[in-house]
Amino acid sequence: MDAEKLKDVESAKEFVKKNGFDGALVVKYLGTRQEVYDMPDLSPRMGFWGYYGHPYAFGFESRSVDTRNITSVEMTIFSLKEDKLIWSGYLEIRDPRDVDTSISKLSEAALNDLRKRGLL
């Protein structure tokens, strides 16, 4: 079925029924946001007596700034026969190198939950 026909709900329903599909898995990208972590150097710059009673005894000149991209993904499973939501999960991926691993873990969680509830 071509992509144009799939845009029409009735054509998509007919295609699903004709081809025997009983479920749909939808993975939806929700967006990416950036978090900035600003960490001051909190190591003492003097001995105890220089520190004693001094409100600014810790040095704040040296800072460490780190940014992280956090990607949000939603996974939803529908029963097409019953036209209802079966399972939904939300995932925040904090390390872009772990996208495949993170999606695999979410998929495994979905499968385990569906098995436990007797839906698979």
C-alpha positions in Angstrom: 0.0 0.0 0.0 1.4 3.4 -0.9 2.0 6.1 1.6 -0.8 8.4 0.3 -3.4 5.7 0.9 -2.1 5.0 4.4 -3.0 8.7 5.3 -6.7 7.8 4.9 -8.0 6.1 8.0 -10.5 3.9 6.3 -7.9 2.7 3.7 -5.4 2.0 6.5 -8.1 0.0 8.5 -8.9 -2.0 5.3 -5.2 -2.7 4.7 -4.7 -3.8 8.4 -7.7 -6.1 8.3 -6.9 -7.6 4.9 -3.4 -8.4 5.9 -4.2 -9.9 9.4 -2.5 -7.4 11.6 -3.6 -7.6 15.2 -1.4 -5.0 16.8 0.5 -1.8 16.2 3.7 -0.6 17.9 4.3 3.1 17.7 7.7 4.6 18.7 7.3 8.4 18.9 10.2 10.9 19.2 9.0 13.5 21.7 12.0 15.9 21.4 15.4 16.7 22.7 16.3 19.2 25.3 19.7 20.3 26.6 20.6 20.4 30.3 23.6 22.4 31.5 25.5 21.4 34.6 27.6 24.1 36.1 29.8 22.7 38.9 32.0 25.0 40.9 35.3 23.7 42.3 34.5 23.3 46.0 38.0 22.4 47.2 39.3 24.5 50.1 41.9 27.1 49.1 43.4 27.4 52.6 44.0 25.6 55.8 41.5 25.2 58.6 42.2 28.5 60.3 41.9 30.4 57.1 38.7 28.7 56.5 37.3 29.1 60.0 34.7 31.8 60.1 35.2 32.8 56.5 32.0 32.6 54.4 33.9 32.3 51.1 36.6 29.8 52.0 35.9 27.6 49.1 37.2 28.7 45.7 34.8 29.3 42.9 37.1 30.5 40.2 37.5 27.1 38.6 34.3 25.7 37.2 33.3 22.7 35.2 30.5 23.1 32.8 28.9 20.1 31.1 26.0 19.9 28.7 23.9 16.9 28.0 21.3 16.3 25.4 18.3 14.4 26.7 16.1 12.7 24.1 12.5 11.7 25.0 10.8 8.8 23.4 7.4 7.2 23.8 6.5 3.6 22.9 2.9 2.6 22.6 1.3 -0.7 21.7 -2.3 -0.9 20.5 -4.6 -3.8 19.9 -6.0 -3.3 16.4 -8.7 -6.0 16.9 -10.1 -4.3 20.0 -9.0 -0.7 19.0 -7.5 0.0 22.4 -4.3 0.9 24.1 -2.4 -2.1 25.5 0.8 -0.6 26.8 2.7 2.7 26.9 6.1 3.6 28.1 8.3 6.7 28.3 12.0 6.9 28.1 14.6 9.6 28.5 17.9 8.8 26.8 20.8 10.7 28.4 23.6 9.3 26.4 23.3 9.4 22.6 25.7 6.5 22.3 23.1 4.3 24.1 20.0 5.0 22.0 19.9 1.4 20.6 20.5 -0.1 24.1 17.9 2.2 25.7 15.2 1.4 23.1 16.0 -2.3 23.5 15.6 -2.1 27.2 12.2 -0.3 26.8 11.1 -3.0 24.3 12.2 -5.7 26.7 10.2 -4.0 29.6 7.1 -3.9 27.3 7.5 -7.6 26.4 8.0 -8.7 30.0 4.9 -6.7 31.2 2.8 -8.0 28.3 3.8 -11.6 29.1 3.2 -11.1 32.8 -0.3 -9.9 32.0 -1.0 -12.8 29.7 -1.2 -10.6 26.6 1.5 -12.4 24.7 
